[in-house]
């Protein structure tokens, strides 16, 4: 029986994709003289740590730090454009009212959570929040979800992980939990989610699978 629901953050709880992409485009244009004409060329950065995402554009570790810092500065300048997806807060309220254990497993680090997530006042809806600063390995490795389940004293066969990206799906497969595709925020092609256990067009669709 499912009693635990874990969530990704970016493009699942919070609509951040345009800010993540636009801020990176500014950094690449300014520091690398790279102009990205099609946003889809940067969709691969959605769902993994910034450190891993920026590696594709950095020629060495020093440049990687410079690019990451500039990207973070640009995200901070644009973050007021981010919003909670419609229906997400009601979903979280109803899950807590019905006794489900809830948590977050995200590729954001602690600084990014403090700057970009905490201001939405969603933290109290979760029994556990795991970010990239908490584990040595990151999505799509199983360690972040396994770390959350250990903290919650829950099992993988009683858990759903809700996410928007192929990395989230792979993480769920690696940690042997049920995966629910948050289609409402996803930028990836549908064919990449043929192994998803559940498909959610809107947040409230989760209750179709929970029997509520």
PLY file of the C-alpha trace (Angstrom):
ply
format ascii 1.0
element vertex 212
property float x
property float y
property float z
element edge 211
property int vertex1
property int vertex2
end_header
0.00 0.00 0.00
1.26 3.46 -0.92
1.76 5.67 2.14
4.65 7.92 1.06
4.81 10.53 -1.70
8.13 12.15 -2.62
8.40 15.13 -4.97
10.98 16.71 -7.21
11.01 20.55 -7.05
11.88 22.19 -10.37
9.08 21.88 -12.95
7.16 19.63 -10.54
6.23 21.80 -7.56
7.62 25.10 -8.81
7.50 26.43 -12.37
11.20 27.20 -12.77
12.08 25.98 -16.27
11.96 29.33 -18.05
14.06 30.99 -15.34
16.64 28.19 -15.38
16.90 28.35 -19.18
16.83 32.13 -19.58
19.43 32.68 -16.86
21.77 30.11 -18.41
21.36 31.68 -21.84
22.49 35.02 -20.38
25.55 33.39 -18.82
26.53 31.53 -21.97
26.09 34.59 -24.16
28.12 36.82 -21.82
30.92 34.48 -20.79
31.18 31.99 -23.66
29.83 33.99 -26.62
27.32 31.19 -27.18
23.85 32.15 -28.36
21.15 29.56 -27.75
18.34 30.04 -30.26
16.21 27.04 -29.30
15.42 26.62 -25.59
15.04 22.89 -26.09
18.81 22.69 -26.58
19.12 23.39 -22.84
16.35 21.15 -21.55
18.99 18.62 -20.54
19.92 20.86 -17.57
16.47 20.46 -16.02
16.52 17.84 -13.30
20.24 17.53 -12.56
22.58 19.53 -10.36
23.88 22.82 -11.69
27.41 21.52 -11.28
26.72 18.59 -13.58
24.74 20.69 -16.05
27.39 23.36 -16.52
30.16 20.81 -17.11
29.20 20.60 -20.78
30.20 24.25 -21.27
33.29 24.50 -19.07
36.80 23.75 -20.31
38.22 23.38 -16.79
37.24 23.48 -13.12
38.06 27.16 -12.74
35.79 28.12 -15.61
33.08 25.85 -14.25
33.03 27.79 -10.98
32.87 31.10 -12.86
29.99 29.89 -15.02
28.11 28.44 -12.04
28.44 31.64 -10.04
27.22 33.78 -12.91
24.32 31.42 -13.62
23.32 31.55 -9.95
23.44 35.35 -10.01
21.18 35.43 -13.06
18.74 32.96 -11.50
18.54 35.18 -8.43
17.77 38.19 -10.63
14.94 36.36 -12.43
13.54 34.22 -9.60
10.50 36.45 -9.04
9.16 35.00 -12.29
8.90 31.56 -10.64
5.56 30.37 -9.25
3.97 27.35 -7.64
2.08 25.31 -10.21
-1.73 25.59 -9.93
-3.11 22.80 -7.78
0.16 21.91 -6.06
-0.59 23.54 -2.71
-4.04 21.93 -2.57
-2.49 18.56 -3.40
-0.02 18.88 -0.53
-2.72 20.01 1.90
-4.96 17.08 0.97
-2.11 14.55 1.22
-1.30 15.71 4.74
-4.98 15.76 5.73
-5.29 12.15 4.57
-2.28 11.01 6.54
0.29 10.45 3.81
3.98 10.88 4.54
5.46 13.42 2.13
8.95 14.51 1.19
11.13 16.34 -1.32
14.08 14.88 -3.23
15.71 17.55 -5.38
18.91 18.30 -7.28
18.94 21.81 -5.83
21.61 22.32 -3.18
20.99 23.90 0.23
21.82 27.43 -0.94
19.46 27.11 -3.90
16.69 25.78 -1.67
17.16 28.65 0.77
17.09 31.20 -2.05
14.57 29.76 -4.48
12.26 27.35 -2.65
11.77 28.36 0.97
10.06 31.63 0.04
7.04 29.70 -1.26
6.15 28.50 2.26
5.77 24.86 1.26
8.27 23.38 3.72
5.71 22.61 6.42
3.90 20.23 4.08
6.89 17.86 4.04
8.16 15.38 6.61
11.58 15.27 4.95
13.49 17.46 2.48
16.58 16.01 0.79
18.68 18.27 -1.43
21.96 17.81 -3.28
23.95 18.99 -0.26
22.73 15.98 1.74
24.19 13.18 -0.37
27.46 12.36 -2.14
25.69 10.94 -5.17
22.87 12.71 -6.97
20.00 11.93 -9.30
19.71 9.73 -11.28
21.58 7.65 -8.68
19.29 5.96 -6.13
21.09 7.49 -3.13
18.91 10.64 -2.71
15.63 8.70 -2.60
17.12 5.95 -0.45
18.43 8.62 1.92
14.94 10.12 2.20
13.32 6.72 2.81
15.84 5.97 5.56
15.08 9.29 7.25
11.36 8.63 7.00
11.64 4.95 7.97
9.65 4.03 4.86
10.03 1.35 2.17
10.46 1.69 -1.58
7.44 -0.48 -2.35
5.16 1.91 -0.45
6.51 5.04 -2.15
5.69 7.17 -5.20
8.19 9.66 -6.60
6.61 12.52 -8.55
8.90 14.19 -11.09
9.00 15.83 -14.49
12.28 14.74 -16.08
13.84 11.56 -17.46
16.43 11.87 -14.66
13.58 11.62 -12.15
12.25 8.51 -13.87
15.69 6.92 -13.85
16.10 7.79 -10.18
12.80 6.12 -9.36
13.76 2.99 -11.32
17.16 2.82 -9.61
15.60 3.16 -6.17
12.73 0.77 -6.98
9.91 3.18 -6.19
6.81 3.91 -8.28
7.27 6.84 -10.66
4.55 9.39 -11.39
5.28 11.65 -14.34
4.34 15.28 -13.56
3.37 16.00 -17.12
2.08 19.49 -16.23
5.62 20.86 -15.91
7.64 18.53 -18.10
9.69 19.77 -21.04
10.95 16.37 -22.15
9.53 14.31 -24.99
6.71 11.95 -24.05
8.51 8.95 -25.55
11.13 9.24 -22.79
8.51 8.34 -20.19
7.31 5.03 -21.57
8.50 3.36 -18.36
6.56 5.73 -16.09
4.16 3.89 -13.81
1.71 6.79 -13.56
0.97 9.81 -15.75
-0.36 12.97 -14.09
-1.74 15.71 -16.32
-2.46 17.86 -13.26
-1.54 17.54 -9.57
-4.95 16.29 -8.43
-4.66 13.31 -10.82
-2.48 11.64 -8.19
-5.58 10.82 -6.18
-6.89 8.68 -9.05
-4.09 6.25 -8.23
-4.33 6.59 -4.47
-8.00 5.68 -4.46
-9.12 9.00 -2.97
0 1
1 2
2 3
3 4
4 5
5 6
6 7
7 8
8 9
9 10
10 11
11 12
12 13
13 14
14 15
15 16
16 17
17 18
18 19
19 20
20 21
21 22
22 23
23 24
24 25
25 26
26 27
27 28
28 29
29 30
30 31
31 32
32 33
33 34
34 35
35 36
36 37
37 38
38 39
39 40
40 41
41 42
42 43
43 44
44 45
45 46
46 47
47 48
48 49
49 50
50 51
51 52
52 53
53 54
54 55
55 56
56 57
57 58
58 59
59 60
60 61
61 62
62 63
63 64
64 65
65 66
66 67
67 68
68 69
69 70
70 71
71 72
72 73
73 74
74 75
75 76
76 77
77 78
78 79
79 80
80 81
81 82
82 83
83 84
84 85
85 86
86 87
87 88
88 89
89 90
90 91
91 92
92 93
93 94
94 95
95 96
96 97
97 98
98 99
99 100
100 101
101 102
102 103
103 104
104 105
105 106
106 107
107 108
108 109
109 110
110 111
111 112
112 113
113 114
114 115
115 116
116 117
117 118
118 119
119 120
120 121
121 122
122 123
123 124
124 125
125 126
126 127
127 128
128 129
129 130
130 131
131 132
132 133
133 134
134 135
135 136
136 137
137 138
138 139
139 140
140 141
141 142
142 143
143 144
144 145
145 146
146 147
147 148
148 149
149 150
150 151
151 152
152 153
153 154
154 155
155 156
156 157
157 158
158 159
159 160
160 161
161 162
162 163
163 164
164 165
165 166
166 167
167 168
168 169
169 170
170 171
171 172
172 173
173 174
174 175
175 176
176 177
177 178
178 179
179 180
180 181
181 182
182 183
183 184
184 185
185 186
186 187
187 188
188 189
189 190
190 191
191 192
192 193
193 194
194 195
195 196
196 197
197 198
198 199
199 200
200 201
201 202
202 203
203 204
204 205
205 206
206 207
207 208
208 209
209 210
210 211
